[in-house]
Amino acid sequence: MAYIKYPDGTNKPFDWENADDKKVFWHSSSHLMAQALEALYPGVKFGIGPAVENGFYYDVDLGGRTITEADLAAIEKKMMEFAKTKETFECKMVSKEEALKTFQEKGDEYKVELISELEDGKISFYSNGDYTDLCRGPHISDTSIIKAVKLTAIAGAYWRGDEKRQQLTRIYGISFPKASLLEEYNRLMEEAKKRDHRLIGKQMELFTFSQRVGAGLPLWLPKGADLRGRLEEFLKKIQKSYGYLPVITPHIGNKDLYVTSGHYAKYGKDSFQPIHTPQEGEEYLLKPMNCPHHCEIYRSKPRSYKDLPLRFAEFGTVYRYEQSGELHGLTRVRSFTQDDAHLFCRPDQLKEEFCKVIDIILYVFKTLEFKDYTAQVSLRDPKNTEKYIGTDENWAKAESAIVEAAQEKGLPTVVEYGEAAFYGPKLDFMVKDAIGRKWQLGTIQVDYNLPERFDLEYTGSDDKPHRPVMIHRAPFGSMERFVAVLLEHTAGKLPLWLTPEQVVIIPVSDKFENYASKVAELLNNADIRASVDSRNETMGKRIRENEMKRVPFIVIVGEKEESDNAVSVRRQGGVNEGVMSVDAFKELVLDEVKQQLNK
């Protein structure tokens, strides 16, 4: 029977469906991979090897040797050889002196550094076969529980995330307790390749990147800018009905602004280098967050309890210096635009305002057909509170408000400790896409701390100064990441109201170009986005290429259509709607858009 072994000697049955057990399984698999690497690459040194959301990785120093994609199969084979030996994972408590001596003799300076920071009396080693690692556990009972392994990627990673230190080789993998689960995983990965937003974005001509502009800095092409603009207008319309006020803030700010907010201490290493002004002797930063700027807008004049709540909204572009190895299409960039808003309210208004934000996010999900989601209550790590700002009292009030609002709305929730923002707890919406992958979309955060750091006040009904509570919220999260997820969720087949190009009209020959242009004009005058494809290519090629662009409707016009003032309609995917009048087609498109926006 498979079970989880804890350092204190207790055991529990292993359950693959349990998220915590799955992490233990994947962490144990990282030890199995390390054992295989040590056998294949003598002298290899090890950094850290944690479980991640989908699998595990290990950072390794190969002493000048390299591992390529071609080498992964041999490592997988060696891992499965060790798995079949049914080696147990054995825990041994060791003194700090013994731990240091073990890895000093082994010449592994990475483990020595980690051990030097640990408290004596709480250090444990885990062994499987002839491989021993520094680890606090727990682990699965033995290696034979691992039935299938797939090493998925190789990347570079600086030791402890510091660019000034040694670059290690990071090897990613995933493992399963049944071979059939690996087969299903491979099938999903093939489907994921087809849905890769980078491929779809190129096919649909939405965005591009340029090394001359810089890594991680997306360039939005005309159709992509249209798509983004449509999403922004959709959210602006919702926000207006909820009383949000638009604001605009600069792309840079004085360094002192972010020191006051705490963002400099938190994101200083992930920010671009300061911009110095020699004449004034000041330092400016590309802004990592919009909230400090919104705090200053609140401070721009006295506020009364009657003015609250105030809701400032901005599609504000922010900048983070992500490491080049972490950049990935639109999902991980160095410049991104948040659909940001900050609400300033009285404490007695907090829960009501929080619930209204939940309503906005759920409306967005419903309209865009994100049906499977969980609300994650992200709280402080109670064992590591020093990395957060603010008093325990304020944290308790903020956390209670989130839990109560989520319960009142009947949201399916999970609690995750250690996932809070540094200034307050939050409610993160974890959405499953069409092939079952989880994405974090939409976040709401309660903040008692920034109002204190910026000395924000309002005059209460008692004519005394009071401190407002701040809510941070972003239904999309960032425009870049949201578009990426939406493209992969829909495989590029966007809702009709949102897609940049709704109709392409293809004349069967150049004799019917004038009629095609007339139809396009009629449709565009009715607010239907239509264009004519009259390129000197075969009709079949034009149809195929517009299918690749995910155009919802491809309309064919020829002699019969012109004489009858009609169009031959083909839906994306090859579904033939037949011949209909131009007016009938126009109503079909408008009705479908109306239905999608009024769910």
ChimeraX attribute file (.defattr): number of C-alpha atoms within 10 A of each C-alpha:
attribute: neighborCount
match mode: 1-to-1
recipient: residues
	/A:1	6
	/A:2	16
	/A:3	16
	/A:4	20
	/A:5	23
	/A:6	17
	/A:7	18
	/A:8	10
	/A:9	8
	/A:10	8
	/A:11	16
	/A:12	13
	/A:13	13
	/A:14	20
	/A:15	14
	/A:16	14
	/A:17	8
	/A:18	9
	/A:19	11
	/A:20	11
	/A:21	20
	/A:22	22
	/A:23	21
	/A:24	21
	/A:25	29
	/A:26	27
	/A:27	27
	/A:28	28
	/A:29	30
	/A:30	26
	/A:31	27
	/A:32	25
	/A:33	28
	/A:34	26
	/A:35	23
	/A:36	21
	/A:37	22
	/A:38	17
	/A:39	16
	/A:40	13
	/A:41	15
	/A:42	10
	/A:43	15
	/A:44	19
	/A:45	22
	/A:46	22
	/A:47	20
	/A:48	18
	/A:49	23
	/A:50	17
	/A:51	21
	/A:52	14
	/A:53	11
	/A:54	15
	/A:55	23
	/A:56	25
	/A:57	28
	/A:58	22
	/A:59	25
	/A:60	23
	/A:61	21
	/A:62	18
	/A:63	12
	/A:64	6
	/A:65	9
	/A:66	9
	/A:67	14
	/A:68	10
	/A:69	11
	/A:70	8
	/A:71	11
	/A:72	18
	/A:73	13
	/A:74	12
	/A:75	21
	/A:76	19
	/A:77	14
	/A:78	18
	/A:79	25
	/A:80	19
	/A:81	14
	/A:82	19
	/A:83	24
	/A:84	14
	/A:85	12
	/A:86	16
	/A:87	17
	/A:88	18
	/A:89	23
	/A:90	20
	/A:91	24
	/A:92	14
	/A:93	16
	/A:94	16
	/A:95	14
	/A:96	19
	/A:97	11
	/A:98	12
	/A:99	21
	/A:100	20
	/A:101	13
	/A:102	15
	/A:103	19
	/A:104	14
	/A:105	9
	/A:106	14
	/A:107	14
	/A:108	18
	/A:109	16
	/A:110	18
	/A:111	21
	/A:112	19
	/A:113	13
	/A:114	13
	/A:115	18
	/A:116	13
	/A:117	9
	/A:118	11
	/A:119	10
	/A:120	13
	/A:121	10
	/A:122	11
	/A:123	18
	/A:124	18
	/A:125	18
	/A:126	22
	/A:127	19
	/A:128	21
	/A:129	17
	/A:130	9
	/A:131	15
	/A:132	18
	/A:133	19
	/A:134	21
	/A:135	19
	/A:136	16
	/A:137	20
	/A:138	23
	/A:139	28
	/A:140	29
	/A:141	24
	/A:142	22
	/A:143	27
	/A:144	18
	/A:145	20
	/A:146	24
	/A:147	17
	/A:148	19
	/A:149	24
	/A:150	19
	/A:151	20
	/A:152	14
	/A:153	13
	/A:154	17
	/A:155	15
	/A:156	15
	/A:157	22
	/A:158	17
	/A:159	19
	/A:160	14
	/A:161	11
	/A:162	12
	/A:163	11
	/A:164	8
	/A:165	11
	/A:166	13
	/A:167	18
	/A:168	21
	/A:169	23
	/A:170	21
	/A:171	24
	/A:172	22
	/A:173	24
	/A:174	23
	/A:175	25
	/A:176	22
	/A:177	17
	/A:178	13
	/A:179	14
	/A:180	12
	/A:181	14
	/A:182	18
	/A:183	13
	/A:184	11
	/A:185	16
	/A:186	13
	/A:187	11
	/A:188	15
	/A:189	13
	/A:190	11
	/A:191	14
	/A:192	17
	/A:193	12
	/A:194	15
	/A:195	21
	/A:196	18
	/A:197	26
	/A:198	21
	/A:199	16
	/A:200	22
	/A:201	25
	/A:202	13
	/A:203	17
	/A:204	24
	/A:205	15
	/A:206	23
	/A:207	20
	/A:208	16
	/A:209	15
	/A:210	11
	/A:211	8
	/A:212	6
	/A:213	10
	/A:214	10
	/A:215	18
	/A:216	25
	/A:217	20
	/A:218	19
	/A:219	14
	/A:220	18
	/A:221	16
	/A:222	13
	/A:223	17
	/A:224	20
	/A:225	15
	/A:226	17
	/A:227	20
	/A:228	21
	/A:229	15
	/A:230	16
	/A:231	17
	/A:232	15
	/A:233	11
	/A:234	14
	/A:235	17
	/A:236	19
	/A:237	11
	/A:238	14
	/A:239	19
	/A:240	12
	/A:241	8
	/A:242	14
	/A:243	12
	/A:244	20
	/A:245	14
	/A:246	14
	/A:247	15
	/A:248	14
	/A:249	15
	/A:250	12
	/A:251	15
	/A:252	19
	/A:253	19
	/A:254	16
	/A:255	19
	/A:256	14
	/A:257	18
	/A:258	23
	/A:259	15
	/A:260	14
	/A:261	23
	/A:262	20
	/A:263	20
	/A:264	19
	/A:265	11
	/A:266	15
	/A:267	15
	/A:268	19
	/A:269	13
	/A:270	15
	/A:271	19
	/A:272	17
	/A:273	13
	/A:274	15
	/A:275	15
	/A:276	13
	/A:277	10
	/A:278	8
	/A:279	6
	/A:280	7
	/A:281	7
	/A:282	13
	/A:283	15
	/A:284	17
	/A:285	22
	/A:286	21
	/A:287	27
	/A:288	26
	/A:289	21
	/A:290	26
	/A:291	22
	/A:292	24
	/A:293	20
	/A:294	23
	/A:295	22
	/A:296	13
	/A:297	14
	/A:298	22
	/A:299	16
	/A:300	9
	/A:301	8
	/A:302	11
	/A:303	18
	/A:304	16
	/A:305	18
	/A:306	12
	/A:307	13
	/A:308	15
	/A:309	20
	/A:310	18
	/A:311	23
	/A:312	23
	/A:313	23
	/A:314	21
	/A:315	21
	/A:316	22
	/A:317	22
	/A:318	19
	/A:319	21
	/A:320	21
	/A:321	18
	/A:322	18
	/A:323	18
	/A:324	14
	/A:325	10
	/A:326	13
	/A:327	16
	/A:328	12
	/A:329	21
	/A:330	26
	/A:331	19
	/A:332	19
	/A:333	22
	/A:334	22
	/A:335	21
	/A:336	24
	/A:337	18
	/A:338	23
	/A:339	22
	/A:340	22
	/A:341	25
	/A:342	25
	/A:343	26
	/A:344	27
	/A:345	22
	/A:346	20
	/A:347	16
	/A:348	9
	/A:349	14
	/A:350	22
	/A:351	21
	/A:352	12
	/A:353	20
	/A:354	23
	/A:355	18
	/A:356	14
	/A:357	23
	/A:358	24
	/A:359	13
	/A:360	18
	/A:361	20
	/A:362	18
	/A:363	16
	/A:364	18
	/A:365	19
	/A:366	15
	/A:367	15
	/A:368	18
	/A:369	17
	/A:370	19
	/A:371	14
	/A:372	13
	/A:373	20
	/A:374	18
	/A:375	21
	/A:376	21
	/A:377	23
	/A:378	24
	/A:379	22
	/A:380	24
	/A:381	15
	/A:382	9
	/A:383	8
	/A:384	9
	/A:385	13
	/A:386	11
	/A:387	12
	/A:388	20
	/A:389	18
	/A:390	18
	/A:391	10
	/A:392	11
	/A:393	9
	/A:394	15
	/A:395	22
	/A:396	14
	/A:397	15
	/A:398	24
	/A:399	22
	/A:400	14
	/A:401	20
	/A:402	24
	/A:403	17
	/A:404	14
	/A:405	20
	/A:406	21
	/A:407	12
	/A:408	11
	/A:409	12
	/A:410	9
	/A:411	14
	/A:412	12
	/A:413	18
	/A:414	13
	/A:415	13
	/A:416	13
	/A:417	13
	/A:418	18
	/A:419	18
	/A:420	21
	/A:421	17
	/A:422	19
	/A:423	21
	/A:424	27
	/A:425	28
	/A:426	27
	/A:427	29
	/A:428	25
	/A:429	25
	/A:430	20
	/A:431	21
	/A:432	18
	/A:433	19
	/A:434	17
	/A:435	14
	/A:436	11
	/A:437	14
	/A:438	18
	/A:439	15
	/A:440	19
	/A:441	22
	/A:442	26
	/A:443	22
	/A:444	25
	/A:445	24
	/A:446	29
	/A:447	27
	/A:448	24
	/A:449	22
	/A:450	22
	/A:451	20
	/A:452	15
	/A:453	16
	/A:454	16
	/A:455	13
	/A:456	21
	/A:457	20
	/A:458	24
	/A:459	17
	/A:460	15
	/A:461	11
	/A:462	8
	/A:463	10
	/A:464	10
	/A:465	15
	/A:466	18
	/A:467	18
	/A:468	27
	/A:469	24
	/A:470	27
	/A:471	24
	/A:472	22
	/A:473	26
	/A:474	24
	/A:475	26
	/A:476	24
	/A:477	21
	/A:478	24
	/A:479	23
	/A:480	21
	/A:481	23
	/A:482	22
	/A:483	22
	/A:484	22
	/A:485	24
	/A:486	19
	/A:487	20
	/A:488	26
	/A:489	24
	/A:490	17
	/A:491	18
	/A:492	26
	/A:493	19
	/A:494	20
	/A:495	18
	/A:496	21
	/A:497	20
	/A:498	20
	/A:499	22
	/A:500	23
	/A:501	22
	/A:502	20
	/A:503	27
	/A:504	23
	/A:505	25
	/A:506	26
	/A:507	24
	/A:508	17
	/A:509	16
	/A:510	14
	/A:511	11
	/A:512	18
	/A:513	19
	/A:514	13
	/A:515	20
	/A:516	27
	/A:517	19
	/A:518	13
	/A:519	25
	/A:520	21
	/A:521	17
	/A:522	15
	/A:523	22
	/A:524	15
	/A:525	11
	/A:526	12
	/A:527	11
	/A:528	20
	/A:529	17
	/A:530	24
	/A:531	19
	/A:532	20
	/A:533	19
	/A:534	20
	/A:535	12
	/A:536	9
	/A:537	10
	/A:538	11
	/A:539	16
	/A:540	9
	/A:541	10
	/A:542	18
	/A:543	22
	/A:544	12
	/A:545	13
	/A:546	21
	/A:547	19
	/A:548	15
	/A:549	20
	/A:550	23
	/A:551	25
	/A:552	22
	/A:553	25
	/A:554	27
	/A:555	25
	/A:556	20
	/A:557	23
	/A:558	20
	/A:559	14
	/A:560	12
	/A:561	20
	/A:562	15
	/A:563	9
	/A:564	12
	/A:565	15
	/A:566	21
	/A:567	25
	/A:568	21
	/A:569	21
	/A:570	19
	/A:571	17
	/A:572	19
	/A:573	14
	/A:574	13
	/A:575	10
	/A:576	13
	/A:577	13
	/A:578	11
	/A:579	19
	/A:580	16
	/A:581	14
	/A:582	19
	/A:583	14
	/A:584	12
	/A:585	19
	/A:586	18
	/A:587	14
	/A:588	11
	/A:589	18
	/A:590	16
	/A:591	11
	/A:592	13
	/A:593	16
	/A:594	12
	/A:595	11
	/A:596	16
	/A:597	15
	/A:598	8
	/A:599	10
